[in-house]
């Protein structure tokens, strides 16, 4: 290593540590402040058909988490430490946060929220400089763009759907952030600034977790889970467009599998899929004793194993996909077995009118 390279590497490590510390502290302190503010104003999520908590809990602290994350990303973009296109992605994230905050305060129509999400995704795709094709040229450009947009909107919503257990979305975000960072460190994806984005994402989620761990004292709200789903989806799509499609898929495989298989099962059973329910794999596991911490720890172990398989996917994509499928199947079997041990029957849960979770 030359003397010129060493100072540069030390400076980069310092930037990572500083950004991570600022993200964690800002998220932790911001969540504390938001919890007090929400409680004082009675902005709470009451137990309902889709939620898994038993008492009213403040919701909306995700506003602090998202603000800290996107502010750091904007500063990094303006100072040239990450691609400048991230400035636009962050502004779109703020737009989604504003709309979602309005929904947290007073329910908005599903069609309006979906229209805003589609608009944000379309604008992001049209203004995404240098983005590679998701399917690496296997599809025509217009079809690649269309499928990418649909996948991104679906990911935003599944990220929101899956935020139904204390600490779960925080854990998922931490693991994805770390996974992207590690993959970046082993590839040319990292020096371009994406390693900084990954570590700050993981750090803000880690700062939120002490407040959201079971028993949760506060929830993200849509204001947190929707924009987080947007930026996490963008980061994963960016990773895939650089050619790392297998690590991308494996990193998010549990969330993708749980949501997609649950939807498919409801369609096959001719259940009204647009209505609220408690039949996700993690919800069925919670039915045993309501122990969110035990269920989320199980999901954490599975996600860490998936992250390891995703890193392997840098060199062995097919092997990584096989390992990811086995890990995900084992995790969902474990969750299902845990749910079957409950005295009650998750199948007896009646569908209820659509409402947002405490996400």
C-alpha positions in Angstrom: 0.0 0.0 0.0 1.4 3.4 -1.0 1.6 6.3 1.4 -0.9 8.2 -0.8 -3.5 5.4 -0.6 -3.3 5.1 3.2 -4.5 8.6 4.1 -7.4 8.3 1.6 -8.5 5.0 3.2 -8.3 6.4 6.7 -10.3 9.4 5.6 -13.0 7.1 4.1 -13.1 5.0 7.3 -13.5 8.2 9.3 -16.4 9.3 7.2 -18.1 6.0 7.7 -17.7 6.1 11.4 -18.8 9.8 11.6 -21.9 9.2 9.4 -22.9 6.1 11.3 -22.5 7.8 14.7 -24.6 10.8 13.5 -27.2 8.6 12.0 -27.6 6.4 15.2 -27.6 9.4 17.6 -29.9 11.4 15.5 -32.3 8.5 15.1 -32.3 7.6 18.8 -32.7 11.2 20.0 -35.2 12.0 17.3 -37.3 9.0 18.2 -37.2 9.9 21.9 -38.4 13.5 21.1 -41.1 12.3 18.7 -42.4 9.7 21.2 -42.9 12.5 23.7 -44.5 14.8 21.1 -46.8 12.1 19.8 -47.9 11.0 23.3 -48.7 14.6 24.3 -50.9 15.0 21.3 -52.6 11.7 21.5 -51.3 10.5 18.1 -51.6 6.8 18.8 -52.3 3.5 17.1 -55.1 1.6 18.7 -55.3 -2.2 18.6 -57.2 -3.4 15.6 -57.9 -6.2 13.1 -54.4 -6.1 11.6 -52.2 -4.9 14.4 -50.5 -7.2 16.9 -50.3 -4.9 19.9 -52.7 -4.9 22.8 -52.7 -1.3 24.0 -52.6 2.1 22.3 -49.0 3.1 21.3 -47.8 6.3 19.8 -47.2 6.0 16.0 -45.3 8.2 13.6 -41.8 8.3 15.1 -40.6 7.2 11.7 -40.8 10.9 10.8 -37.6 11.4 12.9 -35.9 8.3 11.5 -36.6 9.2 7.8 -35.7 12.9 8.4 -32.3 12.0 9.8 -31.5 9.4 7.1 -32.5 11.6 4.1 -30.9 14.7 5.5 -27.6 12.8 5.8 -28.0 11.4 2.3 -28.6 14.9 0.9 -25.5 16.3 2.7 -23.4 13.4 1.3 -24.8 14.1 -2.2 -24.1 17.8 -2.0 -20.6 17.3 -0.8 -19.8 14.8 -3.6 -19.4 11.8 -1.3 -22.2 9.8 -3.0 -23.7 10.2 -6.5 -25.7 13.4 -6.9 -28.7 11.6 -8.1 -29.3 10.6 -4.4 -30.4 14.2 -3.8 -33.4 13.6 -6.0 -34.2 10.2 -4.4 -34.1 11.8 -1.0 -36.4 14.6 -2.0 -38.9 12.0 -3.3 -38.5 10.2 0.0 -39.5 13.4 1.8 -42.5 13.7 -0.5 -43.7 10.2 0.4 -43.1 10.9 4.1 -45.3 14.0 3.9 -48.1 12.1 2.2 -47.8 9.2 4.6 -47.8 11.5 7.6 -51.1 12.9 6.4 -52.4 9.4 6.2 -51.2 8.6 9.8 -53.2 11.6 11.1 -56.3 10.9 9.0 -56.8 8.0 6.6 -56.4 8.8 3.0 -57.8 6.8 0.1 -55.7 3.8 -0.9 -55.9 4.9 -4.6 -54.4 8.3 -3.8 -51.5 7.0 -1.8 -50.8 4.4 -4.5 -50.9 7.1 -7.2 -48.3 9.2 -5.2 -46.1 6.1 -4.9 -46.3 5.3 -8.6 -45.6 8.9 -9.4 -42.5 9.0 -7.2 -41.2 5.7 -8.7 -41.7 6.9 -12.3 -40.0 10.3 -11.6 -37.1 8.4 -9.9 -36.7 6.0 -12.9 -36.8 8.8 -15.5 -34.3 10.9 -13.6 -32.0 8.0 -12.5 -28.7 8.8 -14.3 -26.5 5.9 -15.4 -28.9 3.2 -14.1 -28.2 -0.1 -15.6 -31.0 -2.5 -16.7 -32.5 -4.6 -14.0 -32.7 -7.7 -16.3 -29.2 -7.0 -17.8 -30.6 -6.6 -21.3 -32.8 -9.8 -21.4 -35.9 -7.6 -21.8 -36.5 -4.6 -24.1 -35.7 -1.3 -22.4 -39.4 -0.2 -22.0 -40.4 -3.6 -20.5 -37.4 -3.5 -18.2 -38.5 -0.1 -17.0 -42.1 -1.2 -16.5 -41.2 -4.3 -14.6 -38.8 -2.3 -12.4 -41.5 0.2 -11.6 -44.0 -2.5 -10.7 -41.4 -4.3 -8.5 -40.4 -1.1 -6.8 -44.1 -0.1 -5.9 -44.7 -3.7 -4.7 -41.6 -3.5 -2.5 -42.7 -0.2 -1.0 -46.1 -1.7 0.0 -44.7 -5.1 1.2 -42.3 -3.2 3.4 -45.3 -1.4 4.9 -47.3 -4.6 5.2 -44.6 -6.5 7.0 -44.1 -3.8 9.7 -46.5 -5.7 12.0 -44.3 -6.9 14.8 -42.2 -4.9 17.4 -38.7 -4.4 16.0 -39.2 -6.4 12.8 -38.8 -3.6 10.2 -35.9 -2.2 12.2 -34.1 -5.6 12.2 -34.8 -6.0 8.5 -33.5 -2.6 7.6 -30.3 -3.0 9.7 -29.5 -6.3 8.0 -30.2 -5.0 4.5 -28.1 -1.9 5.2 -25.2 -4.0 6.5 -25.6 -6.5 3.7 -25.3 -3.7 1.1 -22.3 -2.2 2.9 -20.5 -5.5 3.0 -21.2 -6.2 -0.7 -20.0 -2.7 -1.4 -16.8 -3.3 0.5 -16.0 -6.4 -1.7 -16.9 -4.8 -5.0 -16.6 -1.6 -7.0 -20.1 -0.8 -5.7 -18.7 0.5 -2.4 -16.1 3.1 -3.5 -18.9 4.9 -5.5 -20.5 5.9 -2.2 -23.0 3.2 -1.7 -21.1 1.8 1.3 -21.8 5.1 3.1 -25.5 4.9 2.1 -25.7 1.3 3.5 -24.1 2.0 6.8 -26.2 5.1 7.5 -29.4 3.2 6.6 -28.4 0.5 9.1 -27.4 3.0 11.7 -30.7 5.0 11.7 -32.7 1.7 11.9 -30.4 0.6 14.9 -31.1 3.9 16.6 -34.9 3.3 16.3 -34.8 -0.3 17.6 -34.4 0.5 21.3 -37.7 2.3 21.2 -39.5 -0.2 19.0 -38.2 -3.4 20.5 -40.8 -5.5 22.4 -42.8 -4.2 24.1 -42.7 -1.3 21.7 -43.0 2.2 23.1 -43.5 3.7 19.6 -44.2 2.7 16.0 -42.8 3.9 12.7 -46.2 4.8 11.2 -46.7 5.0 7.5 -44.5 8.1 7.6 -41.6 5.8 8.4 -42.3 2.5 6.7 -43.4 3.9 3.3 -40.4 6.2 2.6 -38.0 3.6 4.1 -39.5 1.0 1.7 -38.9 3.5 -1.1 -35.2 4.2 -0.4 -34.4 0.6 0.6 -36.0 -0.6 -2.7 -34.0 2.0 -4.6 -30.8 0.9 -3.0 -31.5 -2.8 -3.8 -32.4 -1.9 -7.4 -29.2 0.0 -7.7 -27.3 -3.0 -6.5 -29.1 -5.2 -9.0 -28.5 -2.8 -11.9 -24.8 -3.0 -11.2 -25.0 -6.7 -12.0 -25.4 -8.0 -8.4 -28.9 -9.4 -9.0 -28.5 -12.5 -6.9 -27.3 -10.7 -3.7 -30.2 -8.2 -4.2 -32.8 -10.9 -4.3 -31.4 -12.9 -1.5 -31.0 -9.9 0.9 -34.8 -9.2 0.8 -35.9 -12.8 0.2 -37.8 -13.3 3.5 -39.9 -10.2 3.1 -40.6 -11.0 -0.5 -41.5 -14.6 0.2 -43.7 -14.0 3.2 -45.7 -11.3 1.5 -46.0 -12.9 -1.9 -46.9 -16.4 -0.7 -49.4 -15.0 1.8 -51.1 -13.0 -1.0 -51.0 -16.1 -3.3 -52.6 -18.2 -0.6 -55.4 -15.7 0.0 -56.1 -15.5 -3.8 -56.2 -19.3 -4.1 -58.6 -19.5 -1.1 -60.7 -16.8 -2.7 -60.3 -14.5 0.3 -60.7 -10.8 -0.3 -57.0 -10.0 -0.5 -57.6 -6.2 0.0 -59.0 -6.7 3.5 -56.9 -6.7 6.6 -55.8 -10.0 8.0 -53.4 -11.7 10.4 -52.2 -14.6 8.2 -48.6 -13.6 7.3 -46.1 -16.2 8.5 -44.8 -13.9 11.3 -48.4 -13.1 12.4 -49.2 -16.8 12.7 -46.1 -17.3 14.8 -47.1 -14.5 17.1 -50.5 -16.2 17.7 -48.8 -18.6 20.0 -48.0 -16.2 22.9 -47.7 -12.8 21.4 -43.9 -12.8 22.1 -42.7 -10.4 19.5 -39.1 -10.6 20.7 -38.9 -14.3 20.2 -40.4 -14.2 16.7 -38.2 -11.3 15.6 -35.1 -13.0 17.0 -36.0 -16.0 14.8 -36.4 -13.7 11.8 -33.1 -11.9 12.7 -31.2 -15.3 12.6 -32.7 -16.1 9.3 -31.9 -12.7 7.8 -28.3 -12.8 9.0 -28.0 -16.2 7.2 -29.6 -14.6 4.1 -27.1 -11.7 4.3 -24.2 -14.3 4.4 -25.7 -16.0 1.3 -26.0 -12.7 -0.4 -22.4 -11.9 0.1 -21.6 -15.3 -1.4 -23.7 -14.3 -4.4 -21.0 -11.9 -5.5 -18.9 -14.9 -6.7 -21.5 -17.7 -6.8 -24.9 -16.3 -7.7 -26.7 -19.5 -8.4 -25.4 -21.2 -5.3 -26.4 -18.1 -3.3 -30.0 -18.3 -4.7 -30.2 -21.9 -3.8 -28.9 -21.3 -0.3 -31.3 -18.3 0.1 -34.3 -20.4 -0.9 -33.4 -23.1 1.6 -32.8 -20.5 4.4 -36.1 -18.8 3.6 -38.1 -22.0 3.5 -36.6 -23.1 6.8 -37.4 -19.8 8.4 -41.1 -19.9 7.2 -41.4 -23.5 8.3 -40.1 -22.6 11.7 -42.6 -19.7 11.9 -45.5 -21.9 10.8 -44.6 -24.6 13.4 -44.5 -21.9 16.1 -47.9 -20.7 15.1 -49.4 -24.2 15.0 -48.5 -24.7 18.6 -50.9 -22.0 19.8 -54.2 -23.1 21.4 -56.0 -20.8 19.0 -56.3 -21.3 15.3 -55.0 -18.5 13.1 -57.4 -19.6 10.3 -60.3 -18.5 12.5 -59.2 -14.8 12.2 -62.0 -13.1 10.3 -61.2 -10.7 7.6 -61.9 -7.1 8.5 -62.2 -3.8 6.5 -58.9 -2.6 5.2 -57.0 -0.3 7.5 -53.3 0.4 7.9 -51.2 -1.5 10.4 -49.2 0.2 13.1 -46.4 0.2 10.6 
